């Protein structure tokens, strides 16, 4: 009987860290939608809209835009609520672009990501 109790205790002890890691993984803000969408070919957008699953800390959340070869494209980026809006300072020329974003969720977790789109 003691062996079964010890075995259960070990199994429980081993499961607790896994559950904590799963909870932490869900605590990060994740990009759930964007306009333009990832890999989309679109007419030149007047603004980029990134939607997240959690409220963001505006001071520490932004999006940057570059061309496919890494040339920065000036944008004004503003985070509010669960979204980031990045407005190019000049119309986007045809070509491929890369959006890089970084956010700090209201619960203090950082996350970042990238996606691309092209202007036809």
Number of C-alpha atoms within 10 A of each C-alpha: 6 7 8 9 10 11 12 12 12 11 11 11 11 11 11 11 11 11 11 10 11 11 11 11 11 9 17 21 25 18 19 11 14 16 15 21 16 15 13 15 16 14 13 15 14 13 18 19 20 22 19 19 15 19 18 25 20 19 11 12 21 23 24 19 25 17 18 15 9 10 11 13 16 14 18 14 19 16 22 13 14 19 24 24 20 22 20 18 12 10 11 19 13 13 13 18 23 22 20 15 18 17 28 21 24 17 13 13 15 18 15 16 12 14 16 19 20 22 16 13
